[in-house]
Amino acid sequence: MPSAIPSAGPPEGAVLIQDSADVDERAVLGAGTSVWHIAQIREDARLGRGCIVGRGAYVGPGVVIGDNVKLQNYALVYEPARLGDGVFIGPAAVLTNDMYPRSVGETGDLKRPGDWDARGVVVLEGASIGARVVVVAGIQIGRWALVAAGAVVTRDVPDFALVAGVPARRIGWVGQAGVTLVPDGDSHWRCPQTGQLFSESGGLLAMTEVPAGRPIGQ
């Protein structure tokens, strides 16, 4: 395991690993990544640059995480999950991997890793998953989507969707700032914070260009 660097003023770009964290020597951590107290990162996991792994968080074997990802305290990311750049995983959120969870098989014997097919959650660029969210195995969370705290996600979430509830359902749209979009004409939406414009078609949302001469935020 790489040597831990004191939390006071580590060299720029250095990897910071607290003494109580458990980082397998086969894991790869990008420059500027921090791993906090009692977090665990398993073998062959790959984390990009500038990530933050909070207290008590877990990253499973072979999980791939992009740059500038935040795993808040006690977030659990089970293999073979894939997280894109800029993803946020809230406190105590769980990304599961077993479609048919059982401790034992049909014979009553304890199931081993080779006895089931792990299906990881995929979270695309910029998406955020709130506190205590549970994402069912094999689900994909779209770019810049936002999953509200406490939701249980049982089906794929489109880009820019705001979903909430048990099971999670779309209740609105959000932009890159995470702010709920407001209507801006027929099948068009606008971010009240950034002025970004979006168009909706077939239940999907796509970002469009901000019209020339239109001030941001108006």
Stockholm file with secondary structure:
# STOCKHOLM 1.0

chainA/1-218         MPSAIPSAGPPEGAVLIQDSADVDERAVLGAGTSVWHIAQIREDARLGRGCIVGRGAYVGPGVVIGDNVKLQNYALVYEPARLGDGVFIGPAAVLTNDMYPRSVGETGDLKRPGDWDARGVVVLEGASIGARVVVVAGIQIGRWALVAAGAVVTRDVPDFALVAGVPARRIGWVGQAGVTLVPDGDSHWRCPQTGQLFSESGGLLAMTEVPAGRPIGQ
#=GR chainA/1-218 SS CCCCCCSSSCCTTCCEECTTCEECTTCEECTTCEECTTCEECTTCEECTTCEECTTCEECTTCEECTTCEECTTCEECTTCEECTTCEECTTCEECCCSSCCSBCTTSCBCCGGGSCCCCCEECTTCEECTTCEECTTCEECTTCEECTTCEECSCBCTTEEEETTTTEEEEEBCTTCCBCEECSTTEEECTTTCCEEEEETTEEEEECCCTTCCTTC
#=GC SS_cons         CCCCCCSSSCCTTCCEECTTCEECTTCEECTTCEECTTCEECTTCEECTTCEECTTCEECTTCEECTTCEECTTCEECTTCEECTTCEECTTCEECCCSSCCSBCTTSCBCCGGGSCCCCCEECTTCEECTTCEECTTCEECTTCEECTTCEECSCBCTTEEEETTTTEEEEEBCTTCCBCEECSTTEEECTTTCCEEEEETTEEEEECCCTTCCTTC
//
